[in-house]
Amino acid sequence: ERGVILQEIAREQENFAGLCVKIALEARFKGHPYGRRVLGTRETVGKICKSDLLAFHKARFTAENSVVYVTANYDPTEIEKKIRKALAHVRIQRGGDKERLPTARGALGAGERVFLRAPSKETYFALVYPCPGLLSRSTPAVDAFSAILGETSGSILERWRLDKGLVNAIYSHSHSALLGGALIVTGSTPPEKAFLALDSLSSCLQEALTKPVSEAELAVVREDSHTSLLRVEETAQGIASRRAHELLIGRPDFIAGYLRRLSALKPDDIKILAQSRMQRKGPVLAVVGSEELGKGDQSQFFRQHIFVTREEPRVKRFDVDGAVIFHCQDKSHPTVAVVLDFKGGLERETVENNGVHALLARLWLCGARGQSARLLRKQFASIAASVDTQAGMSHVSASLDTPAGNLLLGMSLLAQCILEPNLAEQDFRREADYLCDVVKSRQDNPVSLLVREAVASLFQNDPYGLDPAGSPKFLKNATQEDVRKALEALLDRKTLTIAVVGDVDPLETVGFFASMVPSGTGATAKDMTNTTSGVKMNVGGAFSQSHIALIWKGVSKYDTRRLSLNVVATTLDMMSGPLFRSLRDEAGIAYSVGASNVCLDRGGYFLIRASVRSGQEEKALWLMRRTIEELLEGKQDGMMNLATGKRSLAGAYAVAFQKKLAIASWMAQNHGTFLGADGFIGIGERILGLEERRILEDGAQILSSEPNIVVLEPHEVLNAQGSV
């Protein structure tokens, strides 16, 4: 276990964005235990011995430090008897904490600047403002301000990013612990823009800390926060975890009190409780990059949670001028989610125009009909609407989430973005440069690079093998005419699907958009995918560990084997699954594993991966293959693993479909498949009803073939092997 933890510590050094935040939090909580690394350091982990573990266990794992909370539809007295019987042989030392930790004072580390030189392609930064602890009455105000600042669509930081074009990504989040908290603003920027970006960001944050928030912004945050907090209690496990946590911190009604304070928040409360508190204390700034900066491193009301048996929703279909509209009548919340989905994306691109759809999707939200992106975002924010666009491998889509009463206005604004984008030169160049930076920064994320290389090896002669972010060669030379041609080919109402979830009349609120889209002939994609199998690639890089992927040709979303492969992927992806158990728990050579099954319009792929200690690549490959073979043999352990995988996948769907936007996306993407637009209804039961033998047969048909193998290795290892 010591070796595995040391690998995980080494892996932290490759995640520059996460490392930057850790360094900033260490400075914020300087002198307090919260300022230490959760994993420890190589020095501390190397010194820990068995007696240290036993002493820690004896001091901390005590009756007074423990809570057992059970949520079940059984007699409580019977449950208590079973628990006492199960724990009868466990010796639990009595006694509470003798050491009482102090509260992390708000001024610790304030104003400190930390720079860490690292071989990263991007410059990463994190600003951390001291905030009160979890139990403070001002915590809901801090959380709300953080959401308005940089967590929601159209946030202050997102508008600043679009306006200035100095950073590639930026967001904020609040970090609340029992004895102290922080508000974190983090992002990345090209090295040559780092100083200007931080200087401009400082002005933006100063303005945000002095400017009042609007009631519309606060209303969106209240609704989202209320929904996400209550969603945890949709499952018995969620209820038990939350209640146990409340008992451990000594506040049995903590969540109820938090929601009451959140629902009662006024814009002035945020000004007084959050902004003014942070304005008085300078933030910690941490920067991670390959170069110095260059200049002076200087809900409407509280609602008690009630379990309600909802009516099973039904999906209706409407055909409007060749387009298709699907509507799910959902009255659970007074909001509406809409997805506008066009056939297209990567599968209709070539090497010559790779990235044109990703660029178009970003430009959709950069101004329309002569209006700037900033003004457009303000209009969306004024109606409490969140909007997003996405270019996928088989589609290009836009989504809208807004209160039901504002849907028509929100759709009118979104229609302008899609049909009449500005495509202004400054926006065009900025977004093209951003996508180039996305491709370049992939070198800083070995797992992302690994998946990209694996997919490219499988689809060598197919558009699916192109880079989803685009080709830098095309992006650097792309013209507005290239994007206009792509837009003209994409806008075809015969390939348009509109999915609406909410208590509205779909024809009155979104039907007009279908009539506004022209009926074109558009570009078409191939019927089948071209794949290459049996390839092995070794790629060198500035990695501290090795990263391995096995990828097989998969199935399309229309193939009935899709659900079986999803179960197999979930089983292999679980931390308690056979892949993790084989490579980490038993062999001790891997610190991260994963699996995924991706089903597209014309095909798909199945991938497993592992990040392992350098020099253990061949052993890891053998173990990965053996794990697949043993799972497909259908022995008792494999059957039990699949049963657990089914439950995990069904649970994941249940959580996802608590959001209307997830339901709308499902309807848009699956209406032509064997699952259907209404397939989200009862999907959990369908998965749980799959027979393990059927899953194994479907899995064997795909995974018995020879996969492609991609290995990312440190340069020195690759050179020693003489590989090309």
Secondary structure, 3 states (H helix, E strand, C coil): CHHHHHHHHHHHCCCHHHHHHHHHHHHHCCCCHHHCCCCCCHHHHHHCCHHHHHHHHHHHCEHHHCCCCCCCCCCHHHHHHHHHHHCCCCCCECCCCCCCCCCCCCCCCCCCEEEEECCCCCEEEEEEEEECCCCCCCHHHHHHHHHHHHCCCCCHHHHHHHHHCCCCEEEEEEEEECCEEEEEEEEEECHHHHHHHHHHHHHHHHHHHHCCCCHHHHHHHHHHHHHHHHHHHHCHHHHHHHHHHHHHCCCCCHHHHHHHHHHCCCHHHHHHHHHHHHHCCCCEEEEEECCCCCCCCCCCCCCCCCCCCCCCCCEEEEEECCEEEEEECCCCCCEEEEEEEEECHHHHCCHHHCCHHHHHHHHCCCCECCECHHHHHHHHHHCCCEEEEEECCCEEEEEEEEEHHHHHHHHHHHHHHHHCECCCHHHHHHHHHHHHHHHHHHHHCHHHHHHHHHHHHHCCCCHHHCCCCCCHHHHHHCCHHHHHHHHHHHCCHHHEEEEEECCCCHHHHCHHHHHHCCCCCCCCCCCCCCCCCCCEEEEEECCCCEEEEEEEECCCCCCCCHHHHHHHHHHHHCCCCHHHHHHHHHCCCEEEEEEEEEECCCCEEEEEEEEECCCCHHHHHHHHHHHHHHHHCCCHHHHHHHHHHHHHHHHHHHHHCCCHHHHHHHHHHHCCCCCCCCCCCCHHHHHHCCCHHHHHHHHHHHHCCCCEEEEEEEHHHHHHHCCC
